[in-house]
Amino acid sequence: MTKRKVMIHILTSRLTLGRAIFDADEDALEEMEEEEGESPEEEEESLSTTGELPEPTELIMEGRLITGKDRVELVWEESELTGMEGSVTSVGFQRADEGLVSMMRTGPVRTALTFEEKKRHFCIYRTPFSSFEVCVYTRRVENALLREGRLHLDYLMEIHGAQAERCRMTVTLRPVAEENGSAE
């Protein structure tokens, strides 16, 4: 197993949806996909030109890329900027199935999200104030973390009883220059 320090650049955007996904059946989720019907590139262009796409949130932090024989984990400590100070987030996947990505948070904010293209997963999101049931429907997973240092997730997320959001998250890795030239 190797561990190395990396700079993690995270770009996220969220767009409120007019529909619920929590109780939607699989047919309704497929219809939502078909209605949108644009390629990801066309969709990006149309959303940004109509002004509907909100400004993305950008975070840059140091973390660790842990690569084992079978599993890959990207780990970082959350900060005051994210509102989850004291929590640790890890994004991981099995080398044999890069299309199934998990995001685990531990600490004051705890959850375990699963991203799997065209699948819906449920979890509990715990904060110091309350716990929420969450539904995640993943539209697209582009995992090139090991080859190109990039992971892109496009998903719908709904806290039970609240409005659903369309979320996009792109994680890009950069090496950290070591003072003594050696990795952790």
C-alpha positions in Angstrom: 0.0 0.0 0.0 1.3 3.5 -0.9 0.3 6.8 0.7 1.2 10.0 -0.9 0.3 13.6 -0.2 -1.8 15.4 -2.9 -3.4 18.7 -3.4 -7.2 18.1 -3.9 -9.1 20.6 -6.0 -12.9 20.1 -5.6 -15.4 22.0 -7.8 -19.1 21.5 -7.0 -22.3 23.0 -8.3 -25.9 22.5 -7.2 -29.2 23.2 -9.0 -32.6 22.9 -7.3 -35.0 20.5 -9.0 -38.7 20.9 -9.2 -39.2 17.2 -8.6 -38.7 14.7 -5.9 -36.6 11.6 -6.3 -36.9 10.0 -2.9 -40.2 8.2 -3.6 -40.0 8.2 -7.4 -40.1 4.8 -9.0 -37.4 3.6 -11.4 -39.6 4.5 -14.5 -39.9 8.1 -13.2 -36.1 8.4 -12.8 -35.6 7.1 -16.3 -38.1 9.6 -17.7 -36.2 12.4 -16.0 -33.0 11.2 -17.8 -34.8 11.0 -21.2 -36.5 14.4 -20.8 -33.1 16.1 -20.3 -31.9 14.3 -23.4 -28.8 16.4 -24.0 -25.3 15.2 -24.1 -23.3 16.4 -21.0 -21.5 19.0 -23.2 -24.7 20.4 -24.7 -26.3 20.5 -21.2 -23.4 22.4 -19.7 -23.6 24.9 -22.5 -27.3 25.4 -22.3 -27.4 25.7 -18.5 -24.5 28.2 -18.4 -25.9 30.4 -21.2 -29.4 30.5 -19.6 -27.9 31.5 -16.3 -29.6 28.6 -14.5 -26.3 27.0 -13.4 -25.2 28.6 -10.1 -21.6 29.6 -9.5 -19.6 26.6 -8.5 -18.0 26.2 -5.1 -14.3 25.6 -5.2 -12.1 24.1 -2.5 -8.4 23.3 -2.5 -6.9 21.3 0.3 -4.1 18.8 1.0 -5.0 15.2 1.4 -3.7 11.7 0.9 -4.1 9.3 -1.9 -3.9 5.7 -0.6 -3.5 3.0 -3.2 -3.6 -0.6 -2.4 -3.7 -3.7 -4.5 -7.5 -3.8 -4.6 -8.7 -0.4 -3.3 -8.0 3.3 -3.8 -8.9 6.0 -1.2 -8.6 9.7 -1.3 -8.8 11.2 2.2 -8.9 14.7 3.5 -9.9 16.6 6.6 -12.9 18.9 6.3 -12.4 22.5 7.4 -14.5 25.4 8.7 -15.1 26.5 5.1 -17.2 23.4 4.4 -19.1 23.6 7.7 -17.9 20.1 8.7 -14.7 21.0 10.7 -13.4 18.0 12.6 -14.8 15.5 10.0 -12.7 13.4 7.7 -13.9 12.5 4.2 -12.7 9.6 2.1 -13.7 8.9 -1.5 -12.9 5.4 -2.6 -13.4 2.6 -5.0 -12.3 -0.9 -5.8 -9.8 -1.1 -8.7 -11.9 -3.8 -10.3 -15.0 -1.5 -10.3 -14.1 2.1 -10.8 -17.8 2.9 -11.6 -18.9 2.2 -8.0 -17.6 5.1 -5.8 -18.2 5.5 -2.1 -17.9 8.7 0.0 -17.5 8.2 3.8 -17.5 10.9 6.4 -16.5 10.4 10.0 -16.5 12.8 12.9 -19.2 15.3 13.9 -20.7 14.9 10.4 -21.1 11.3 9.4 -22.5 9.6 6.4 -21.8 6.9 3.7 -22.9 7.9 0.2 -22.8 5.5 -2.7 -22.5 6.6 -6.4 -23.3 4.0 -9.0 -24.4 5.1 -12.5 -28.2 4.9 -13.1 -28.7 3.5 -9.5 -30.4 5.0 -6.5 -29.0 4.5 -3.0 -30.3 5.6 0.4 -28.3 6.5 3.5 -28.4 8.5 6.8 -26.6 11.8 7.0 -25.8 12.6 10.7 -24.9 16.1 11.9 -24.5 17.4 15.5 -28.0 18.9 15.2 -30.0 16.1 13.5 -30.0 13.1 11.3 -31.6 13.0 7.8 -32.5 10.2 5.4 -30.9 10.9 2.1 -31.5 9.5 -1.4 -28.8 9.7 -4.1 -29.5 8.9 -7.8 -26.3 8.9 -9.8 -26.5 10.1 -13.4 -22.9 9.7 -14.3 -19.6 8.5 -12.9 -16.4 9.4 -14.8 -13.6 7.9 -12.7 -10.1 8.6 -14.1 -8.5 9.3 -10.8 -5.6 6.9 -11.2 -5.0 7.6 -14.9 -5.6 11.4 -15.1 -6.1 12.5 -11.5 -9.8 13.3 -12.1 -13.1 12.1 -10.8 -16.5 13.5 -11.9 -19.8 12.7 -10.3 -23.2 13.9 -11.6 -26.0 13.0 -9.3 -29.4 13.9 -7.9 -29.7 14.2 -4.1 -32.6 14.7 -1.8 -33.0 15.0 1.9 -36.3 13.3 2.7 -38.9 16.0 2.8 -36.8 18.7 1.2 -36.3 19.7 -2.5 -34.0 17.6 -4.6 -30.9 19.0 -6.1 -28.8 18.2 -9.1 -25.2 18.1 -7.9 -22.0 17.9 -9.8 -18.6 17.3 -8.2 -15.3 17.2 -10.0 -12.2 16.2 -8.0 -8.8 16.9 -9.5 -5.5 15.8 -7.9 -2.1 17.5 -8.1 1.1 16.2 -6.5 2.5 18.0 -3.5 6.1 19.0 -3.6 7.8 17.3 -0.7 10.4 19.3 1.3 12.8 16.3 1.4 11.7 14.8 -1.9 10.1 11.7 -0.3 6.4 10.7 -0.2 4.6 10.0 3.1 
